[in-house]
Amino acid sequence: MGEVTTGSNRSAYFQSGVLARLEADEDHASYATSIESVEESSLLVTAPLKGGVVVPFARGAKLTLVVDRRNNPHFFDVHALEMIRIDQKAFLRISRPPENGARQLREMVRIPVMLEAEVWVSDRNGKSPRFPLKGTILDLSAGGAQLALGERVPAGSEVLLRFQLGDAGEKVALNAVIRTVGIVITRGIDTFRCGLQFERLDRRLQEHIVRFVLARERELIRQAQRGD
């Protein structure tokens, strides 16, 4: 199956034979795929499989296409157009996103959240206490977060942060450094707002956070469009 190679179709990301992933917005499931052909307004990819069975996507289903370039994942918003069969093989046609539609991990904006978290603060010897502090994550990105705590923790402190990505999401634990600390006083109660920078994140955990952030970002956009 040949790739369309007209001048308007040449792409730094979308080429025949490129391995990729498709992620479903609805359940955040991730499926291996590959780009089979590139057209002016669409891409033909191998149909995602689960347990050897083709995963059907309804026309218009919102998906995220993940393409690696120079060892960095790039995330594109796409939607399903049609499921087709060619020579007994199943394919999915998806919308072709614009070249400038790619989002990388370091470019992810912070989105507002309300996630309960447990925080272990390391002492000068690098040891963590037995019992954690309780806090709330107020915003989140692939590289950091804003955390509200009921007691002051000095800037520069290393912490272990544990939280769940949404009501039914994965529980994650990661290392971070507190870069900034501010105070918000509400009804005479001090709350300390800590700016966190994540440290030593592995690729799998980064991508889990990115998927959650992307899904939450789209949810906020839909809420704004509905006027919620």
C-alpha positions as CSV (number, residue, x, y, z in Angstrom):
1,M,0.0,0.0,0.0
2,G,1.8,3.1,-1.2
3,E,2.1,6.4,0.7
4,V,0.8,9.6,-0.9
5,T,3.9,11.8,-1.4
6,T,2.6,15.0,-3.0
7,G,4.2,18.2,-1.8
8,S,1.3,19.2,0.5
9,N,1.4,15.8,2.2
10,R,5.1,15.5,3.1
11,S,5.3,15.2,6.9
12,A,7.9,15.1,9.6
13,Y,5.6,12.8,11.6
14,F,3.3,10.8,9.3
15,Q,5.0,8.4,7.0
16,S,4.2,4.9,5.8
17,G,5.6,2.3,8.1
18,V,5.9,4.5,11.1
19,L,5.1,2.7,14.4
20,A,2.6,4.6,16.6
21,R,0.0,4.2,19.3
22,L,-3.7,5.1,19.5
23,E,-5.2,6.0,22.8
24,A,-8.9,6.0,23.4
25,D,-10.3,9.1,25.2
26,E,-13.1,7.2,26.7
27,D,-11.1,4.7,28.7
28,H,-7.5,5.8,28.2
29,A,-6.6,2.4,26.7
30,S,-3.5,2.3,24.5
31,Y,-3.1,0.2,21.4
32,A,-0.1,-0.4,19.1
33,T,-0.6,0.5,15.5
34,S,1.4,1.6,12.4
35,I,0.7,4.2,9.7
36,E,0.0,2.4,6.4
37,S,-0.7,5.3,4.1
38,V,-0.8,9.1,4.3
39,E,-3.5,11.1,2.5
40,E,-4.2,14.8,2.3
41,S,-6.9,14.8,5.1
42,S,-6.6,11.4,6.6
43,L,-4.3,8.6,7.7
44,L,-4.8,4.9,7.3
45,V,-3.5,2.9,10.2
46,T,-3.5,-0.8,11.2
47,A,-6.6,-1.6,13.2
48,P,-5.9,-1.8,17.0
49,L,-6.2,-5.2,18.5
50,K,-7.1,-6.4,22.0
51,G,-6.6,-10.1,22.7
52,G,-6.2,-10.7,19.0
53,V,-9.6,-9.1,18.2
54,V,-10.0,-5.9,16.3
55,V,-11.1,-3.0,18.5
56,P,-14.0,-1.2,16.8
57,F,-14.2,2.6,16.9
58,A,-17.4,4.4,16.0
59,R,-17.2,7.1,13.4
60,G,-16.2,10.3,15.2
61,A,-14.7,8.6,18.2
62,K,-12.0,10.9,19.8
63,L,-8.5,9.4,19.9
64,T,-5.0,10.5,20.6
65,L,-2.3,9.4,18.1
66,V,1.2,9.1,19.7
67,V,4.2,9.2,17.3
68,D,7.8,9.1,18.5
69,R,10.2,11.5,16.8
70,R,13.8,11.7,17.9
71,N,12.9,9.5,20.9
72,N,10.2,12.0,22.1
73,P,6.5,11.1,22.0
74,H,4.3,13.6,20.2
75,F,0.6,13.7,20.9
76,F,-2.1,14.5,18.3
77,D,-5.8,14.8,18.7
78,V,-7.6,12.8,16.0
79,H,-10.9,11.1,15.4
80,A,-12.0,7.9,13.8
81,L,-13.5,8.1,10.3
82,E,-14.1,4.5,9.3
83,M,-13.1,0.8,9.8
84,I,-12.2,-0.9,6.5
85,R,-10.8,-4.3,5.3
86,I,-8.2,-4.6,2.6
87,D,-7.1,-8.1,1.5
88,Q,-8.6,-9.6,4.7
89,K,-6.6,-7.2,6.9
90,A,-8.4,-4.6,9.1
91,F,-7.5,-0.9,9.0
92,L,-8.8,2.3,10.6
93,R,-8.9,5.5,8.8
94,I,-8.4,8.5,11.1
95,S,-8.4,12.3,10.5
96,R,-4.9,13.7,9.7
97,P,-4.0,16.3,12.3
98,P,-2.0,19.5,11.4
99,E,1.7,19.3,11.7
100,N,1.7,22.1,14.3
101,G,-0.9,20.1,16.4
102,A,1.8,18.1,18.1
103,R,2.2,18.3,21.8
104,Q,5.3,17.1,23.7
105,L,5.8,16.3,27.3
106,R,7.7,19.5,28.1
107,E,5.0,21.6,26.3
108,M,2.1,20.4,28.3
109,V,0.2,23.1,30.2
110,R,-0.9,22.7,33.7
111,I,-4.6,21.9,34.2
112,P,-6.7,22.5,37.3
113,V,-7.5,19.3,39.3
114,M,-8.5,18.4,42.9
115,L,-6.5,15.2,43.7
116,E,-5.9,14.1,47.3
117,A,-2.2,13.3,47.9
118,E,0.1,11.8,50.4
119,V,3.5,13.5,50.9
120,W,6.6,12.2,52.5
121,V,9.2,14.9,53.1
122,S,12.9,13.7,53.3
123,D,15.1,15.0,56.1
124,R,18.7,16.2,55.6
125,N,19.9,12.6,55.5
126,G,17.4,11.7,52.7
127,K,15.2,9.7,55.0
128,S,11.4,10.0,54.9
129,P,9.1,9.9,57.9
130,R,6.9,6.9,58.6
131,F,3.7,8.8,58.2
132,P,2.9,11.2,55.3
133,L,1.4,14.7,55.3
134,K,-2.0,15.0,53.7
135,G,-2.3,17.5,50.8
136,T,-4.3,18.4,47.7
137,I,-2.9,18.7,44.2
138,L,-4.5,21.9,42.7
139,D,-3.0,21.7,39.2
140,L,-0.9,19.1,37.3
141,S,1.3,18.9,34.2
142,A,3.8,16.3,32.9
143,G,6.6,18.1,34.7
144,G,5.2,19.3,38.0
145,A,2.2,20.3,40.1
146,Q,0.9,22.8,42.6
147,L,0.3,21.2,46.0
148,A,-1.7,22.6,49.0
149,L,-0.4,21.6,52.4
150,G,-1.6,22.5,55.9
151,E,1.9,23.0,57.2
152,R,5.0,24.7,55.8
153,V,7.7,22.7,54.0
154,P,10.8,24.6,53.0
155,A,11.6,25.3,49.4
156,G,14.3,22.9,48.1
157,S,12.8,19.9,50.1
158,E,12.8,16.6,48.3
159,V,9.4,14.7,48.6
160,L,7.8,11.5,47.7
161,L,4.3,12.2,46.3
162,R,1.6,9.5,46.0
163,F,-1.8,10.2,44.4
164,Q,-4.4,8.7,42.1
165,L,-5.0,9.9,38.5
166,G,-8.8,10.5,38.8
167,D,-11.5,8.4,40.4
168,A,-10.7,5.2,38.5
169,G,-7.2,6.0,37.4
170,E,-3.8,4.5,38.3
171,K,-2.2,5.2,41.7
172,V,1.2,6.7,41.1
173,A,4.2,7.5,43.3
174,L,6.9,9.9,42.2
175,N,9.8,12.0,43.4
176,A,9.6,15.8,43.4
177,V,11.4,18.9,44.6
178,I,9.6,21.8,46.2
179,R,10.7,24.8,44.2
180,T,8.4,27.5,45.6
181,V,6.3,28.0,48.7
182,G,3.5,30.6,49.1
183,I,0.9,31.2,51.8
184,V,-2.9,31.6,51.3
185,I,-4.9,32.7,54.3
186,T,-8.6,31.8,54.2
187,R,-10.9,32.5,57.2
188,G,-7.8,32.7,59.4
189,I,-6.4,29.4,58.3
190,D,-3.0,29.2,56.6
191,T,-2.6,27.0,53.6
192,F,0.8,26.6,52.0
193,R,1.0,26.4,48.2
194,C,4.0,24.5,47.0
195,G,5.3,24.5,43.4
196,L,6.6,21.0,42.7
197,Q,9.0,19.9,40.0
198,F,8.9,16.2,39.2
199,E,12.3,14.3,39.3
200,R,13.5,11.1,37.7
201,L,10.2,10.2,36.1
202,D,10.4,7.1,33.9
203,R,8.8,7.2,30.4
204,R,5.9,5.0,31.3
205,L,4.8,7.2,34.2
206,Q,5.3,10.4,32.2
207,E,3.0,9.1,29.5
208,H,0.3,8.0,32.1
209,I,0.3,11.6,33.5
210,V,0.2,13.1,29.9
211,R,-2.8,10.9,29.0
212,F,-4.6,12.1,32.2
213,V,-3.7,15.7,31.5
214,L,-4.9,15.5,27.9
215,A,-8.2,13.9,28.9
216,R,-8.8,16.5,31.6
217,E,-7.9,19.3,29.3
218,R,-10.4,18.1,26.7
219,E,-13.0,17.7,29.5
220,L,-12.5,21.3,30.5
221,I,-12.9,22.5,26.9
222,R,-16.1,20.6,26.5
223,Q,-17.4,22.1,29.8
224,A,-16.6,25.6,28.6
225,Q,-18.4,25.0,25.3
226,R,-21.5,23.7,27.1
227,G,-21.3,26.7,29.5
228,D,-21.0,24.4,32.6
